Amino acid sequence: MTTPKRLAPPNDPVRQCVGCRTRAPKRTLLRFVAVAQGGWEPDPRARRDGRGVYLCSPQCVERVKKNKRYKSLATAAVPSAAWPAH
């Protein structure tokens, strides 16, 4: 039996992009937080409280428009500098 390959070092948390469903190290994804008004706001430092989801690229913002659960995520204003460098 073989052991599965790890995507990141053991101490680096892994999260899943809600747009393309790929798993990647948390530091390479952009986190969004649900706000009380019913929308989503970017959380580049990943420090805010609340429900968070992750996207890996601006292209995934377009993909998430088709997802009923995260449809309003596509309307969140994201400055291009907020996306982590890969």
DAPE-V347661 format. One record per residue. N is the residue number from 1. RES is the residue in one letter. SS is DSSP state (~ for helix, > for strand, _ for the rest). OMEGA is omega in whole degrees, -180 to 180 (* if undefined). D_CENTER is the distance of its C-alpha to the mean C-alpha in Angstrom with 2 decimals. Layout:
<<N & RES & SS & OMEGA & D_CENTER> <N & RES & SS & OMEGA & D_CENTER>>
//
This chain:
<<1 & M & _ & -179 & 32.63> <2 & T & _ & 178 & 29.94> <3 & T & _ & -179 & 27.02> <4 & P & _ & 177 & 23.48> <5 & K & _ & 177 & 21.89> <6 & R & _ & 179 & 19.28> <7 & L & _ & -176 & 16.16> <8 & A & _ & 174 & 16.26> <9 & P & _ & -175 & 19.08> <10 & P & _ & -177 & 20.00> <11 & N & _ & -178 & 18.89> <12 & D & _ & -178 & 15.40> <13 & P & _ & 180 & 12.87> <14 & V & > & 178 & 10.86> <15 & R & > & -178 & 7.64> <16 & Q & > & 176 & 6.98> <17 & C & > & -180 & 4.96> <18 & V & _ & 179 & 6.48> <19 & G & _ & -176 & 8.13> <20 & C & _ & 177 & 10.04> <21 & R & _ & 176 & 9.80> <22 & T & _ & 178 & 10.18> <23 & R & > & -179 & 9.98> <24 & A & > & 175 & 9.58> <25 & P & > & -176 & 10.46> <26 & K & ~ & -176 & 8.24> <27 & R & ~ & -180 & 9.93> <28 & T & ~ & -179 & 8.87> <29 & L & _ & 176 & 5.11> <30 & L & > & -178 & 4.60> <31 & R & > & 174 & 4.48> <32 & F & > & -178 & 6.39> <33 & V & > & 176 & 9.58> <34 & A & > & 179 & 12.15> <35 & V & _ & -175 & 15.42> <36 & A & _ & -178 & 18.92> <37 & Q & _ & 176 & 19.87> <38 & G & _ & 179 & 17.67> <39 & G & _ & -180 & 14.91> <40 & W & > & 177 & 11.53> <41 & E & > & 177 & 11.39> <42 & P & > & 178 & 9.21> <43 & D & _ & -174 & 9.54> <44 & P & _ & -179 & 9.79> <45 & R & _ & 180 & 11.98> <46 & A & _ & -178 & 10.02> <47 & R & _ & -175 & 13.47> <48 & R & _ & 177 & 13.78> <49 & D & _ & 173 & 15.01> <50 & G & _ & -179 & 13.88> <51 & R & _ & -179 & 11.55> <52 & G & > & 173 & 7.89> <53 & V & > & -175 & 4.90> <54 & Y & > & 173 & 1.22> <55 & L & > & -176 & 2.81> <56 & C & _ & -176 & 5.64> <57 & S & _ & 176 & 8.35> <58 & P & ~ & 178 & 10.39> <59 & Q & ~ & 179 & 11.90> <60 & C & ~ & 174 & 9.07> <61 & V & ~ & 178 & 9.55> <62 & E & ~ & 180 & 13.04> <63 & R & ~ & -175 & 12.44> <64 & V & ~ & 177 & 10.77> <65 & K & ~ & -179 & 14.06> <66 & K & ~ & -177 & 15.87> <67 & N & _ & -178 & 14.10> <68 & K & _ & -176 & 16.30> <69 & R & _ & -174 & 14.07> <70 & Y & _ & -177 & 11.36> <71 & K & ~ & -179 & 13.95> <72 & S & ~ & 178 & 14.04> <73 & L & ~ & -179 & 10.41> <74 & A & ~ & -179 & 11.97> <75 & T & ~ & 180 & 14.47> <76 & A & _ & 179 & 12.50> <77 & A & _ & -178 & 14.12> <78 & V & _ & 174 & 12.13> <79 & P & _ & -176 & 14.57> <80 & S & ~ & 179 & 14.44> <81 & A & ~ & -178 & 15.02> <82 & A & ~ & -179 & 11.74> <83 & W & _ & 180 & 9.93> <84 & P & _ & 176 & 10.57> <85 & A & _ & -179 & 13.60> <86 & H & _ & * & 13.63>>
//
